Amino acid sequence: QVQLVESGGGLVQPGGSLRLSCEASGLLSSIYAMGWYRQAPGKQRELVARITSVDTRHYADSVKGRFTVSRDNAKNTVYLQMNSLKPEDTAVYYCNMRGANWEYAYWGQGTQVTVSS
């Protein structure tokens, strides 16, 4: 049974930083893509950042230059370093790990990030 466990969310002031982590257990093979999505109240879930097994990275325009996604394959873990946080970054952040064509996909339980003074 595959399980993704997220950590690192919380309350931070505008301009602050947070680092999210997501560790997968129960996976027996390498993972093509690891990434982070977020969903704010009343909005659709959106892709924030993604990193592939060949180190190709994709970022939403709204986070480029502020967020950095990385992965540790040996630990089946993906990270999201979030700097210069803005109130509009407030959302529940979900970890995702999937195959190249979504032939498999796993989600974390979500972690709340709140940016407020």
C-alpha positions, 0 to 999 in steps of 0.5 A, a space after each residue: 500500500 502506497 502512502 504519501 506523508 506531507 509535512 512542513 505547512 503552517 502559518 507564516 507572515 508575508 515575505 517569509 519562507 516554508 519548506 514542504 516535504 513529502 515522503 512516500 512509503 510502499 513504492 517499489 519502483 522509481 517514480 516519473 514525476 513528483 510534484 505539488 498542487 494547491 487548492 485555495 477555498 473556492 478555487 480549483 486545484 492547480 499545479 504549483 511545481 513538478 520535477 521528473 526523473 530526468 530532473 525536468 522542472 515545471 513551475 506555475 507562473 505565479 511561483 516562478 523565482 520564489 519556489 523551488 522543487 527538488 527530490 531525493 530518489 533514494 528517500 522517495 521524497 519531494 520537497 518544495 522550498 517556498 520563499 517570498 510568500 504572499 497571501 495569495 499563496 494561502 491554500 492546502 498543498 497536496 503532494 503528487 507522485 505519478 507515472 509519465 502517463 498517469 498510469 499510476 498516481 498517488 496523493 498526499 493528504 494535504 497540508 495547510 499553508 497560510 500566509 498572513 500578518 
